[in-house]
Amino acid sequence: MKKIEAIIRKSKFKAVKDALHEIEVNFFTYWDVTGVGNEKKGQVYRGISYSTTDIQRRYLSIVVSDEFEEKTIQTIIEAAKTGEVGDGKVFVSDIQNTFRIRTGEKDKEALN
């Protein structure tokens, strides 16, 4: 099993969520985060300068079986990509065990 963590633009969240549902990744958690990225300059809108060094993003945490790893990663990348600085990152780590609290199911059976 793999834990896939993605930091994406808030504006791309609906597209990523819909794309994940299309490939049957129906359970994940997310929260709003603020980070500091590579973009160092500010933006000017209607004559007012705004700092873009503190970047608002959405953080997704998804646990999938090994068979869904690559498909899930590619789906996130395709749905979240704008081609601009600040599109985000995807991190993958191994998960040793998963348990469903309600039934006691373990590992792959606990994911569905």
C-alpha positions in Angstrom: 0.0 0.0 0.0 1.1 3.6 -0.6 0.3 6.9 0.9 0.1 9.6 -1.7 0.3 13.2 -0.4 -0.3 16.0 -2.8 -0.1 19.8 -2.3 -2.1 21.5 -5.1 -3.6 24.9 -5.9 -6.9 25.4 -4.2 -8.4 26.4 -7.6 -7.6 22.9 -9.0 -9.1 20.9 -6.1 -12.5 20.3 -7.7 -10.8 19.0 -10.9 -8.5 16.7 -8.9 -11.4 15.4 -6.8 -13.6 14.7 -9.8 -10.7 13.0 -11.6 -9.9 10.8 -8.6 -13.6 9.8 -8.3 -13.5 8.8 -12.0 -10.7 6.3 -11.4 -12.6 5.1 -8.3 -10.4 6.6 -5.6 -13.3 7.7 -3.5 -11.8 8.2 0.0 -9.2 10.7 0.9 -8.6 13.5 3.4 -7.7 17.1 2.6 -7.1 20.3 4.4 -6.1 23.9 3.7 -2.4 24.7 4.2 -0.1 27.6 3.7 3.5 27.2 2.5 6.5 29.0 1.1 7.5 28.1 -2.4 9.9 29.1 -5.1 8.0 32.1 -6.2 9.7 35.1 -4.6 8.2 38.2 -6.2 4.8 39.8 -5.4 1.9 40.3 -7.7 0.3 43.7 -8.5 -3.5 43.9 -8.9 -5.2 47.2 -9.6 -2.1 49.1 -8.4 -1.9 47.2 -5.1 1.1 44.9 -4.4 0.3 41.5 -2.9 2.8 39.1 -1.3 2.9 35.7 -2.9 5.6 34.2 -0.7 2.9 32.7 1.6 1.0 30.4 -0.7 -2.5 29.1 0.0 -2.8 25.4 -1.1 -4.8 22.3 -0.5 -3.1 19.2 1.0 -4.5 15.8 0.0 -3.7 12.5 1.8 -4.7 9.3 0.0 -3.9 5.7 0.8 -4.2 3.2 -2.1 -3.3 -0.3 -2.9 0.0 -0.8 -4.9 -2.0 -1.4 -8.1 -3.6 2.1 -7.9 -0.4 4.0 -7.1 0.7 5.0 -10.6 -2.8 5.7 -11.8 -3.5 7.9 -8.8 -0.3 9.9 -9.2 -0.8 10.5 -12.9 -4.5 11.5 -12.3 -3.4 14.1 -9.7 -0.7 15.5 -12.0 -2.9 15.7 -15.0 -5.8 17.3 -13.2 -3.7 19.8 -11.1 -1.3 21.0 -13.8 -1.4 24.5 -15.1 2.2 24.7 -16.3 2.9 27.7 -14.0 5.2 27.9 -11.0 3.3 26.8 -7.9 1.4 23.8 -9.4 2.4 21.7 -6.3 4.1 18.5 -5.4 3.3 14.8 -4.9 4.9 12.6 -2.3 4.7 8.8 -2.0 5.5 6.7 1.0 5.0 3.1 2.0 2.2 2.1 4.4 2.8 -1.1 6.4 -0.7 -1.8 7.7 -4.2 -0.4 7.4 -7.2 -1.3 9.6 -10.9 -0.5 9.3 -12.0 0.3 12.8 -15.6 -0.7 12.3 -15.0 -4.2 11.0 -11.4 -5.0 11.9 -10.6 -5.6 8.3 -6.9 -5.3 7.5 -4.8 -3.9 4.6 -6.3 -4.0 1.1 -9.7 -5.1 2.3 -9.8 -2.1 4.7 -9.3 0.3 1.8 -12.5 -0.4 -0.1 
